[in-house]
């Protein structure tokens, strides 16, 4: 009967460790999926910024050919405001990613393994036989 009790305790410990591992993996997967979604939004914003810069450059070129004041043009001002707003949004998204990485790196660590001594390892081997 002593062996059955030892086996039961070992099994319960194993189940408990497995539950902790699954919980950790699920939390980490959630954090990674959120970070990936944020990175995709950053990528989309950067593509939009690139397009706005191209449009802004084209407009500035047209105005310079016409010898008009580039800073006074409404389209130029609108593009500059859109670019600035998107850059602020990208900065916010990077900060959110940083918060996620700090949260998952510090608060949700994998459970530490229990150190085994030679005696406890010997008992475990005997129990397995």
The 8 nearest C-alpha neighbors of each residue, nearest first, counted from 0:
[[1, 3, 2, 4, 5, 6, 7, 126],
 [0, 2, 4, 3, 5, 6, 126, 7],
 [1, 3, 5, 0, 4, 6, 126, 7],
 [4, 2, 6, 0, 5, 1, 7, 8],
 [3, 5, 7, 1, 2, 6, 8, 0],
 [6, 4, 2, 8, 3, 7, 9, 1],
 [5, 7, 3, 9, 4, 8, 10, 2],
 [6, 8, 10, 4, 5, 9, 3, 11],
 [9, 7, 11, 5, 10, 6, 12, 4],
 [10, 8, 6, 12, 11, 7, 5, 13],
 [9, 11, 13, 7, 8, 12, 6, 14],
 [12, 10, 8, 14, 13, 9, 7, 15],
 [13, 11, 15, 9, 10, 14, 16, 8],
 [14, 12, 10, 16, 11, 15, 17, 9],
 [13, 15, 17, 11, 12, 16, 18, 10],
 [14, 16, 12, 18, 13, 17, 11, 19],
 [17, 15, 19, 13, 18, 14, 12, 20],
 [16, 18, 20, 14, 15, 19, 13, 21],
 [17, 19, 15, 21, 20, 16, 22, 14],
 [20, 18, 22, 16, 17, 21, 23, 15],
 [21, 19, 17, 23, 18, 22, 24, 16],
 [20, 22, 24, 18, 23, 19, 25, 17],
 [23, 21, 19, 25, 20, 24, 18, 26],
 [22, 24, 20, 26, 21, 25, 27, 19],
 [25, 23, 21, 27, 26, 22, 28, 20],
 [26, 24, 28, 22, 27, 23, 21, 29],
 [27, 25, 29, 23, 28, 24, 22, 30],
 [26, 28, 24, 30, 29, 25, 23, 31],
 [29, 27, 31, 25, 30, 26, 24, 32],
 [28, 30, 26, 32, 27, 31, 25, 33],
 [31, 29, 27, 33, 28, 32, 34, 26],
 [30, 32, 34, 28, 33, 29, 35, 27],
 [31, 33, 35, 29, 34, 30, 28, 36],
 [34, 32, 36, 30, 35, 31, 29, 37],
 [33, 35, 31, 37, 32, 36, 96, 30],
 [36, 34, 38, 32, 37, 33, 31, 39],
 [35, 37, 39, 33, 38, 34, 32, 40],
 [38, 36, 34, 40, 35, 39, 41, 33],
 [39, 37, 41, 35, 40, 36, 42, 34],
 [38, 40, 42, 36, 41, 37, 35, 43],
 [39, 41, 43, 37, 38, 42, 44, 36],
 [42, 40, 38, 44, 39, 43, 89, 45],
 [41, 43, 39, 45, 40, 44, 38, 46],
 [44, 42, 40, 46, 41, 45, 39, 47],
 [45, 43, 47, 41, 46, 42, 48, 40],
 [44, 46, 48, 42, 47, 43, 41, 49],
 [47, 45, 49, 43, 48, 44, 42, 50],
 [46, 48, 44, 50, 45, 49, 51, 43],
 [49, 47, 45, 51, 46, 50, 82, 52],
 [50, 48, 46, 52, 47, 51, 45, 53],
 [49, 51, 53, 47, 52, 48, 54, 46],
 [50, 52, 48, 54, 53, 49, 55, 47],
 [53, 51, 55, 49, 50, 54, 56, 48],
 [52, 54, 50, 56, 51, 55, 57, 49],
 [55, 53, 51, 57, 56, 52, 58, 50],
 [56, 54, 52, 58, 53, 57, 51, 59],
 [57, 55, 59, 53, 58, 54, 52, 60],
 [56, 58, 60, 54, 55, 59, 53, 61],
 [57, 59, 55, 61, 60, 56, 54, 62],
 [60, 58, 56, 62, 61, 57, 69, 55],
 [59, 61, 57, 63, 58, 62, 56, 64],
 [62, 60, 58, 64, 59, 63, 57, 65],
 [63, 61, 65, 59, 67, 64, 60, 69],
 [62, 64, 66, 60, 65, 61, 67, 59],
 [65, 63, 61, 66, 62, 60, 67, 59],
 [64, 66, 62, 63, 67, 61, 60, 68],
 [67, 65, 63, 64, 62, 68, 61, 69],
 [68, 66, 62, 65, 63, 69, 64, 71],
 [67, 69, 71, 70, 66, 72, 62, 63],
 [68, 70, 71, 72, 59, 62, 67, 63],
 [71, 69, 68, 72, 75, 76, 73, 59],
 [72, 70, 69, 68, 73, 76, 75, 67],
 [71, 73, 75, 69, 74, 70, 76, 68],
 [74, 72, 76, 75, 77, 71, 70, 78],
 [75, 73, 77, 76, 72, 78, 58, 55],
 [76, 74, 78, 72, 77, 73, 55, 79],
 [75, 77, 79, 73, 74, 78, 80, 72],
 [76, 78, 74, 80, 75, 79, 73, 81],
 [79, 77, 81, 75, 80, 76, 82, 74],
 [78, 80, 76, 82, 77, 81, 83, 75],
 [81, 79, 83, 77, 78, 82, 84, 76],
 [82, 80, 78, 84, 83, 79, 85, 77],
 [83, 81, 85, 79, 84, 80, 48, 78],
 [82, 84, 86, 80, 81, 85, 79, 87],
 [85, 83, 81, 87, 82, 86, 80, 88],
 [84, 86, 88, 82, 87, 83, 81, 89],
 [85, 87, 89, 83, 88, 84, 82, 90],
 [88, 86, 90, 84, 85, 89, 83, 91],
 [87, 89, 85, 91, 86, 90, 92, 84],
 [90, 88, 86, 92, 91, 87, 41, 85],
 [91, 89, 87, 93, 88, 92, 86, 94],
 [92, 90, 88, 94, 89, 93, 95, 87],
 [91, 93, 95, 89, 94, 90, 88, 37],
 [94, 92, 96, 90, 95, 91, 97, 89],
 [93, 95, 97, 91, 92, 96, 98, 90],
 [96, 94, 92, 98, 97, 93, 99, 91],
 [97, 95, 99, 93, 94, 98, 34, 100],
 [96, 98, 94, 100, 95, 99, 101, 93],
 [99, 97, 95, 101, 96, 100, 102, 94],
 [100, 98, 102, 96, 97, 101, 103, 95],
 [99, 101, 97, 103, 102, 98, 104, 96],
 [102, 100, 104, 98, 99, 103, 105, 97],
 [103, 101, 99, 100, 104, 106, 105, 98],
 [104, 102, 107, 100, 101, 105, 106, 99],
 [105, 103, 101, 102, 100, 106, 107, 108],
 [104, 106, 102, 103, 107, 101, 108, 100],
 [107, 105, 102, 103, 108, 104, 101, 109],
 [108, 106, 103, 105, 104, 109, 23, 102],
 [109, 107, 106, 110, 105, 104, 103, 23],
 [108, 110, 111, 23, 107, 20, 19, 24],
 [111, 109, 108, 112, 19, 20, 16, 23],
 [112, 110, 109, 113, 108, 114, 16, 19],
 [113, 111, 114, 110, 109, 115, 16, 20],
 [112, 114, 115, 111, 110, 116, 16, 12],
 [115, 113, 112, 116, 111, 119, 120, 117],
 [116, 114, 119, 120, 113, 117, 118, 112],
 [115, 117, 119, 118, 120, 114, 121, 113],
 [116, 118, 120, 119, 121, 115, 122, 123],
 [117, 119, 121, 116, 120, 122, 115, 123],
 [118, 120, 122, 116, 121, 117, 115, 123],
 [121, 119, 123, 117, 122, 118, 116, 124],
 [120, 122, 118, 124, 119, 123, 117, 125],
 [123, 121, 119, 125, 120, 124, 126, 118],
 [122, 124, 126, 120, 121, 125, 119, 127],
 [123, 125, 127, 121, 126, 122, 120, 128],
 [126, 124, 122, 128, 127, 123, 121, 120],
 [127, 125, 123, 124, 128, 122, 2, 6],
 [126, 128, 124, 125, 123, 6, 122, 2],
 [127, 125, 126, 124, 123, 122, 2, 121]]
